[in-house]
Amino acid sequence: MKEIENRDDSEEEFALHLAETTDLSPRQARELIRKYGHDREKLMEAARNFKAEG
């Protein structure tokens, strides 16, 4: 069970980092991570598109 908690903490940290570096909200960053996984290149492209649409 601890492994799952650590993974959730790690994902939350990743979402916060993505939010800070792309000006997305943490919620929006988590949505993109769920959709695209941890592929940084895809996430950055999706974040740029997300901001352009909004």
Residue pairs with C-beta under 8 A, 6 or more apart in sequence:
11 30
11 33
12 30
14 33
14 38
15 26
15 29
15 30
15 33
16 26
16 29
18 24
18 29
18 32
18 33
18 43
18 47
19 25
19 26
19 28
19 29
22 29
22 44
22 47
22 48
22 51
23 51
24 32
24 47
24 50
24 51
28 50
29 47
32 43
32 46
32 47
32 50
33 43
35 46
36 42
36 43
36 46
